[in-house]
Amino acid sequence: MLTCWDDGIGDVDVWAWEYPCGLQILIRAWHPGHLRVASLISPDSPEWEHTRRHLPFHEQDLIRPHNPDGHDDFSLIAKYYPHRLAEIANLHAFQVWRIDDNGNVFTVGEPTSERDARCQVAMYEARGHKQMYWVAAVVGQE
């Protein structure tokens, strides 16, 4: 759901989305004149794959940003969202699982955050997959 839009004063447009899973994304697009130069995508946590799945862009059109000041995603998010440190510290603590028609159990994707894992399950279920999906904590994680 688009939660905010600002046509910008000049060469920048800004859009903010919040998805049903709770992920919030801010997109800033620079366009001097009528030429779109770049867009910066800023999620509310360093969940790049989760963010990518929600965006209507082709994967090859997205470049994971490099932080020129040398900070990694975690340290930047910790700086600007200190109230979310406990959640961010567990970004790889949950796993999506599925069971097929023959009773075989498989992991789906890589360990991720609980929010992302629940979002993935909701996406699979919305597509009408016959298999059953669920989220479980990764062994050895809180």
Secondary structure, DSSP 8 states (H G I E B T S, - for coil): -EEEEE--SSSEEEEEEE-TTS-EEEEEEE-STT---EEEEEESSS-HHHHHHHSSS-GGG------TTS--HHHHHHHH-GGGHHHHHTTTSEEEEEE-TTS-EEEEEEEE-HHHHHHHHHHHHHTT-SSEEEEEE-TT--
